Amino acid sequence: MNKNLSTETLCIHGGYKAGDGEAQVLPITQSTTFRHESPEHLADLFDLKELGWIYSRIGNPTVGHFEEKVNSLEGGVGALAFASGQAAITASILTVCNAGDHVLASTNLYGGTITLFTSTLAKLGIQVSLVDPDASREEIETQIKENTKVIYGETIGNPGLNVLDFEKFSSIAKDNKIVFIVDNTFATPILFKPLEHGANIVVHSATKYIDGHATSLGGVIVDGGNFDWKAAGKYPDLTEPDPSYHGMVFTDSFGPAAYILKARVHILRDFGGALSAFNAFMFHNSLETLHLRMEKHCSNALALAKYLEAHDNIEWVKYPLLENHETYDLAKKYLVNGASGVLSFGVKGGYDKALEFMKKIELISLVTHVGDLRTSVLHPASTSHRQLSEEEQAVSGVTPDLIRLSVGLENIDDLIADLDEALLI
Ligand SMILES: *Cc1c(COP(=O)(O)O)cnc(C)c1O
């Protein structure tokens, strides 16, 4: 396909394209396995001498078209889908890290990623250091060790909605020859393409805006093909003979797509966590309207941020494109098409008033989710973070009054009317 198509057109035409007489819409290949006429051909597929369908844990045509669409939107050399965002993030790390390796990550991360990094990866012998992303380049570099294999951040981080300084992080990664992985879930490739700003690998929870209708769990990794594994000299799994594939060297056999092939035929093959064909179909469909949805998520969120900022019962509001946000300058620099649909605010009166507010909302739903086309709220102190002490909550940026609002696609006046009512507390 024409490489110069715009992002909007790729939302619609990237991925599946019907051939002569074929279904116009992506068919669901609901089959675990694929029939082959010759044992020699199947043997070649197993040896990766040729790429083709073998078994749906390793690849499936419907899932493949979803991968192609996301890959075209992010501008990578290949993508790989998973059953959830968490599975994708886990695989993005395990593809290049073994026991004894180290990851340097920003502190501003999704809660599930923090737990994965600090608890579960630690059990596998992979150590993760969390650094304040606003620290100076020199301070961040003091955390880099001989065995640091990954630098990790989120385009728009949780829960403060801090925009990552790509110039700083990508130059640290480049100068130290470390792969730079970015979770782009909140921004989506509509608002920001990390590969154009020095990232090497992009991960998404497709469950959020890519789905956008709160129907399906999924995740995806995109490989930028822009990291020189050989020159880095510290990724033997990609650059040295692989005994489980008759001594094949991934960088020799697959060139710039070595990482994403390795992720598929080792991590996805062995750990499972494959995306179902049905969910891939749902995502492929939803992506067709992602550009329109993100535009409206952004404009509604900015309007609500300004409305809340001016409200007497509101203590504070955080949204990257409000001038008082700590990373406002970075948001202006990187998020020129909008800062996505999530904002947070504190109600006057703290915990009790926050709960009263949560009871009074009607149009807006109380759910544990973001990125849906229905506006929703969550009060982390009484839900997702309730097992933590108030001090622990504070460390992770959760205050007793904090309410997270994921702004949907409803008419803005109806949303304001619901908030007006609920804020009579
Ligand atoms: C939700 C989320 C995840 C985890 O994705 P799941 O699909 O729920 O596993 C990871 N990163 C970010 C930024 C998220 O919002």
The ligand as a MOL file (V3000), in Angstrom:
LIG
                    3D

  0  0  0     0  0            999 V3000
M  V30 BEGIN CTAB
M  V30 COUNTS 15 15 0 0 0
M  V30 BEGIN ATOM
M  V30 1 C -5.0270 -0.6950 30.9780 0
M  V30 2 C -3.6130 -0.3780 30.7460 0
M  V30 3 C -2.6650 -1.4040 30.6690 0
M  V30 4 C -3.0260 -2.8580 30.8570 0
M  V30 5 O -3.8360 -3.2990 29.8320 0
M  V30 6 P -4.8870 -4.5260 29.9660 0
M  V30 7 O -5.4190 -4.6090 28.5790 0
M  V30 8 O -5.8880 -4.1330 30.9910 0
M  V30 9 O -4.0900 -5.7130 30.3740 0
M  V30 10 C -1.3430 -1.0550 30.4230 0
M  V30 11 N -0.9730 0.2280 30.2640 0
M  V30 12 C -1.8620 1.2530 30.3360 0
M  V30 13 C -1.4020 2.6370 30.1610 0
M  V30 14 C -3.2120 0.9790 30.5810 0
M  V30 15 O -4.0860 1.9830 30.6590 0
M  V30 END ATOM
M  V30 BEGIN BOND
M  V30 1 1 1 2
M  V30 2 1 2 3
M  V30 3 2 2 14
M  V30 4 1 3 4
M  V30 5 2 3 10
M  V30 6 1 4 5
M  V30 7 1 5 6
M  V30 8 2 6 7
M  V30 9 1 6 8
M  V30 10 1 6 9
M  V30 11 1 10 11
M  V30 12 2 11 12
M  V30 13 1 12 13
M  V30 14 1 12 14
M  V30 15 1 14 15
M  V30 END BOND
M  V30 END CTAB
M  END
